[in-house]
């Protein structure tokens, strides 16, 4: 899929349907010249509904659909016949989609499961017919309720990718290469920074037919949490990952500093990210000597599991998958 097709943010105008009016009607038949009120109720207006679809991974299909309008309810009729309901509009969205108020930022809905449906904006209620308003003293009411109007509001749909593992690293750290080797994903790979301009997902096969989902996030640079580079736009995708895999190349001048810089950018963006499990992979070990590797091992960050890997020669990849799986299946009591 072309990178331009990855859309994770759209703003659309939604209008739920108005309810139908209640009917003012009286029973009139050949042998019942002065029957009582029998006006039916109006039908409710159509809802605007969000529905989770695991086959979608982008909001591209909604990018150019700026106005969404549900159907209006039909007015009631005589003989206590209720009007038809307005047609609902179902917006299918990828799992991990959040709906927000564009002005206040308030979260309106969140879709995380296959087939999950949430009424984003309910349709207006149908009005009651005059049959509901007869009393002992008012046996022929000439009144019925009008239908309730629908809601018209702008809404922002924002996608946060659902993945088990999120790759975190500076541009050109080898994240896309690792994803392409571990999974069937085919992200663009080149020997220059910011090759990856959109997140990529890949399913990584593990032992005994198990698997987990890995997300390659566009490279973070120092200052990303303040809006520099591409990091700010895509940092939100890291929020849903169970495990964060930090990738630092063995050719880096200062691995400890690079790791701490990445960690600080995540902390500045959202302090809650510090509660997630973290792993560190030293990539591109095929480009350094054994003596250099020994020096690197002596100066690694503390209190974080470290794996040495090479995506090109595929060294250390099984150990990396074992370490990831161990963190993913760690019981809560052991954390």
C-alpha positions as CSV (number, residue, x, y, z in Angstrom):
1,X,0.0,0.0,0.0
2,X,1.3,3.4,-0.9
3,X,2.4,5.5,2.0
4,X,0.0,8.3,1.0
5,X,-2.8,5.9,1.6
6,X,-2.2,5.8,5.3
7,X,-4.6,8.2,6.9
8,X,-4.9,8.2,10.7
9,X,-6.8,11.5,11.3
10,X,-10.0,12.7,9.7
11,X,-12.5,15.4,10.6
12,X,-16.1,14.9,9.5
13,X,-19.5,16.6,9.9
14,X,-22.2,14.2,11.2
15,X,-25.9,14.8,11.3
16,X,-28.2,12.2,12.9
17,X,-31.8,12.0,11.6
18,X,-34.7,13.9,13.0
19,X,-37.6,12.0,14.5
20,X,-40.9,11.9,12.7
21,X,-43.9,13.9,13.9
22,X,-46.8,12.2,15.7
23,X,-50.1,12.0,13.9
24,X,-53.3,13.9,14.8
25,X,-56.0,11.5,13.6
26,X,-59.4,10.3,14.6
27,X,-61.1,7.0,13.9
28,X,-63.7,7.5,11.2
29,X,-65.5,4.4,9.9
30,X,-69.0,3.8,8.5
31,X,-70.5,2.7,11.8
32,X,-68.1,4.8,14.0
33,X,-68.7,8.4,12.9
34,X,-67.1,9.9,16.0
35,X,-64.3,7.5,17.1
36,X,-61.6,8.5,19.4
37,X,-58.0,9.6,18.6
38,X,-55.9,7.0,16.9
39,X,-52.9,9.0,15.7
40,X,-49.7,6.9,15.6
41,X,-46.2,7.8,16.8
42,X,-43.4,9.1,14.5
43,X,-40.4,6.9,13.8
44,X,-37.0,7.8,15.4
45,X,-34.3,9.4,13.3
46,X,-31.3,7.4,12.1
47,X,-28.2,7.0,14.3
48,X,-24.6,7.7,13.4
49,X,-22.8,4.5,14.4
50,X,-19.2,3.6,14.7
51,X,-18.4,-0.1,14.0
52,X,-15.0,-1.9,14.4
53,X,-13.7,-3.7,11.3
54,X,-10.4,-5.6,11.7
55,X,-9.9,-5.7,7.9
56,X,-9.3,-1.9,7.9
57,X,-6.0,-0.4,9.1
58,X,-6.5,3.2,7.9
59,X,-9.2,5.9,7.8
60,X,-8.6,6.5,4.1
61,X,-12.1,5.6,3.2
62,X,-13.4,8.5,5.3
63,X,-10.9,11.1,4.2
64,X,-13.1,12.6,1.4
65,X,-16.5,11.9,3.1
66,X,-16.8,15.2,4.9
67,X,-20.5,15.1,5.5
68,X,-22.4,12.1,6.9
69,X,-26.2,12.3,7.2
70,X,-28.6,9.8,8.6
71,X,-32.2,9.4,7.5
72,X,-35.1,11.2,9.1
73,X,-37.9,9.3,10.8
74,X,-41.3,9.1,9.1
75,X,-44.4,10.7,10.6
76,X,-47.0,8.5,12.2
77,X,-50.4,7.7,10.6
78,X,-53.9,7.0,11.7
79,X,-54.9,3.7,13.1
80,X,-52.1,4.0,15.6
81,X,-49.6,3.2,12.8
82,X,-46.0,4.2,13.8
83,X,-43.8,5.8,11.2
84,X,-40.7,4.0,9.9
85,X,-37.4,4.7,11.5
86,X,-34.8,6.8,9.7
87,X,-31.9,4.8,8.1
88,X,-28.9,4.5,10.3
89,X,-25.4,5.3,9.0
90,X,-22.7,2.9,10.0
91,X,-19.1,4.1,9.8
92,X,-16.7,1.2,9.7
93,X,-13.4,2.1,11.3
94,X,-10.2,0.2,12.1
95,X,-9.7,-1.2,15.6
96,X,-8.0,1.4,17.8
97,X,-10.1,4.4,16.5
98,X,-11.0,7.1,18.9
99,X,-13.8,9.7,18.3
100,X,-13.1,13.2,19.8
101,X,-14.9,16.5,20.1
102,X,-12.7,18.8,17.9
103,X,-13.1,21.8,20.1
104,X,-12.7,20.4,23.6
105,X,-10.7,17.2,22.8
106,X,-13.2,15.2,24.9
107,X,-13.2,11.5,24.0
108,X,-16.7,10.5,22.7
109,X,-16.1,6.8,21.8
110,X,-13.4,4.2,21.4
111,X,-13.4,1.1,19.1
112,X,-11.2,-1.7,20.1
113,X,-13.0,-5.0,19.2
114,X,-14.2,-6.7,16.0
115,X,-17.9,-5.9,15.4
116,X,-18.1,-3.4,18.3
117,X,-20.8,-0.8,17.7
118,X,-21.1,2.5,19.4
119,X,-23.9,5.1,18.7
120,X,-21.9,8.2,18.2
121,X,-24.8,10.6,17.6
122,X,-28.3,9.2,18.3
123,X,-31.2,10.1,16.1
124,X,-34.1,12.3,17.4
125,X,-37.0,10.6,19.1
126,X,-40.3,10.3,17.2
127,X,-43.2,12.4,18.4
128,X,-46.2,10.8,20.2
129,X,-49.5,10.7,18.3
130,X,-52.7,12.3,19.7
131,X,-53.8,8.9,21.0
132,X,-51.4,9.4,23.9
133,X,-53.0,12.7,25.0
134,X,-56.7,11.7,25.5
135,X,-58.0,12.2,29.0
136,X,-61.4,12.0,30.7
137,X,-61.9,15.7,30.1
138,X,-60.2,16.0,26.8
139,X,-61.3,13.0,24.7
140,X,-60.5,14.5,21.3
141,X,-57.1,16.1,21.5
142,X,-56.0,18.0,18.5
143,X,-52.4,17.8,19.5
144,X,-49.4,15.5,18.8
145,X,-45.8,15.9,19.5
146,X,-43.4,17.0,16.8
147,X,-40.3,14.8,16.2
148,X,-37.1,15.6,18.1
149,X,-34.5,17.1,15.9
150,X,-31.2,15.3,15.2
151,X,-27.7,16.3,16.2
152,X,-25.3,18.0,13.9
153,X,-21.7,18.1,15.1
154,X,-18.2,17.9,13.8
155,X,-16.1,14.9,15.1
156,X,-12.5,14.0,14.8
157,X,-11.6,10.3,14.2
158,X,-8.1,9.4,15.3
159,X,-6.5,6.1,14.8
160,X,-4.0,4.6,17.3
161,X,-2.6,1.4,15.9
162,X,-3.3,-1.8,17.9
163,X,0.0,-3.8,18.1
164,X,1.7,-5.9,20.7
165,X,5.2,-4.5,20.1
166,X,6.1,-1.0,19.0
167,X,9.6,-0.3,17.5
168,X,11.1,2.9,18.8
169,X,14.3,4.4,17.5
170,X,16.0,7.2,15.6
171,X,15.7,7.4,11.8
172,X,17.8,4.8,10.0
173,X,18.1,2.6,13.1
174,X,17.0,-0.5,11.1
175,X,13.4,-0.7,12.3
176,X,11.9,-1.3,8.8
177,X,14.6,-3.9,8.0
178,X,13.9,-5.8,11.2
179,X,10.1,-5.7,10.5
180,X,10.6,-7.0,6.9
181,X,12.8,-9.9,8.2
182,X,10.5,-10.9,11.0
183,X,7.2,-10.6,9.2
184,X,5.7,-10.5,5.7
185,X,5.4,-6.8,5.8
186,X,7.3,-4.9,3.1
187,X,8.0,-1.4,4.3
188,X,10.2,0.9,2.1
189,X,13.8,0.5,3.1
190,X,16.7,2.7,2.1
191,X,20.0,3.9,3.4
192,X,18.8,7.4,4.4
193,X,16.8,8.9,7.4
194,X,13.0,9.1,7.3
195,X,12.5,6.4,4.7
196,X,9.5,5.3,6.8
197,X,6.9,8.1,6.6
198,X,3.9,6.1,8.0
199,X,3.5,3.3,10.5
200,X,3.7,-0.2,9.2
201,X,2.3,-3.4,10.8
202,X,3.6,-6.9,10.5
203,X,2.5,-10.2,12.0
204,X,5.6,-12.1,13.5
205,X,5.3,-15.9,13.5
206,X,6.5,-17.5,16.7
207,X,6.9,-21.1,17.9
208,X,4.0,-23.6,17.9
209,X,1.9,-21.4,15.5
210,X,1.8,-18.5,17.9
211,X,2.2,-14.9,16.6
212,X,2.3,-11.3,17.7
213,X,1.9,-8.0,15.9
214,X,4.8,-5.6,15.5
215,X,4.5,-1.9,14.6
216,X,7.2,0.1,12.9
217,X,6.8,3.8,13.9
218,X,8.5,6.5,11.8
219,X,11.8,7.6,13.4
220,X,11.8,9.8,16.4
221,X,14.3,12.7,16.7
222,X,15.3,14.7,19.7
223,X,12.5,17.3,20.2
224,X,9.8,15.1,18.7
225,X,7.6,15.6,21.8
226,X,7.7,19.4,21.0
227,X,6.7,18.8,17.4
228,X,10.0,18.4,15.6
229,X,10.4,15.9,12.8
230,X,7.7,13.3,12.2
231,X,7.6,12.0,15.8
232,X,4.8,14.0,17.2
233,X,2.3,12.9,14.6
234,X,3.0,9.2,15.2
235,X,3.9,9.0,18.8
236,X,0.3,8.3,19.7
237,X,0.5,5.0,17.9
238,X,3.0,3.8,20.6
239,X,0.4,4.4,23.4
240,X,-1.4,1.1,22.6
241,X,1.6,-1.1,22.3
242,X,2.1,-3.7,25.1
243,X,5.9,-3.7,24.8
244,X,8.2,-1.0,23.5
245,X,11.3,-2.3,21.6
246,X,14.0,0.3,21.5
247,X,16.3,-0.1,18.6
248,X,19.8,1.4,18.7
249,X,22.4,0.6,16.1
250,X,25.8,-0.8,17.2
251,X,27.4,1.9,15.1
252,X,26.0,4.7,17.3
253,X,28.5,6.9,19.0
254,X,26.8,6.7,22.4
255,X,24.2,4.0,22.8
256,X,23.3,4.9,26.4
257,X,22.8,8.5,25.4
258,X,20.7,7.6,22.4
259,X,18.5,5.3,24.5
260,X,18.0,7.9,27.2
261,X,17.1,10.5,24.6
262,X,14.4,8.2,23.1
263,X,13.1,7.5,26.6
264,X,12.9,11.2,27.4
265,X,11.0,12.0,24.3
266,X,8.4,9.4,25.2
267,X,8.3,10.7,28.8
268,X,7.7,14.3,27.6
269,X,4.9,13.2,25.2
270,X,3.1,11.0,27.7
271,X,4.5,10.0,31.2
272,X,2.2,6.9,31.2
273,X,4.4,5.4,28.5
274,X,7.1,4.8,31.2
275,X,4.8,2.1,32.7
276,X,5.1,-0.1,29.6
277,X,7.5,-3.0,29.3
278,X,10.7,-2.0,27.5
279,X,13.3,-4.1,25.7
280,X,16.5,-2.9,24.0
281,X,17.9,-4.4,20.8
282,X,21.4,-3.4,19.6
283,X,21.0,-3.6,15.8
284,X,23.5,-3.8,12.9
285,X,26.1,-5.9,14.9
286,X,27.4,-7.2,11.6
287,X,29.0,-3.8,11.0
288,X,31.2,-3.8,14.1
289,X,34.0,-6.0,15.3
290,X,34.0,-8.4,18.2
291,X,36.2,-6.0,20.2
292,X,33.7,-3.2,19.6
293,X,30.8,-5.4,20.7
294,X,32.7,-6.2,23.9
295,X,33.1,-2.4,24.6
296,X,29.4,-1.8,23.9
297,X,28.3,-4.6,26.3
298,X,30.3,-2.9,29.1
299,X,28.5,0.4,28.7
300,X,24.8,-0.5,28.3
301,X,21.8,1.0,30.0
302,X,20.9,-0.8,33.2
303,X,17.7,-2.5,34.2
304,X,16.5,-3.3,30.7
305,X,16.8,-6.6,28.8
306,X,19.3,-6.3,25.9
307,X,19.5,-8.4,22.7
308,X,22.2,-8.1,20.1
309,X,20.9,-8.6,16.5
310,X,21.6,-8.2,12.9
311,X,18.7,-8.2,10.5
312,X,21.0,-8.7,7.5
313,X,22.8,-11.8,8.8
314,X,19.7,-12.7,11.0
315,X,21.8,-13.1,14.1
316,X,20.1,-12.9,17.4
317,X,16.5,-12.8,16.0
318,X,15.3,-16.0,17.7
319,X,16.6,-14.7,21.0
320,X,14.8,-11.4,20.4
321,X,11.5,-13.1,19.6
322,X,11.9,-15.2,22.8
323,X,12.5,-12.1,24.9
324,X,9.5,-10.3,23.3
325,X,7.2,-13.3,23.8
326,X,8.3,-13.6,27.4
327,X,7.4,-10.0,28.1
328,X,4.0,-10.3,26.3
329,X,3.0,-13.4,28.3
330,X,4.3,-12.3,31.6
331,X,1.5,-12.6,34.2
332,X,0.5,-9.3,35.9
333,X,1.7,-10.4,39.3
334,X,5.2,-10.8,37.9
335,X,5.5,-7.3,36.5
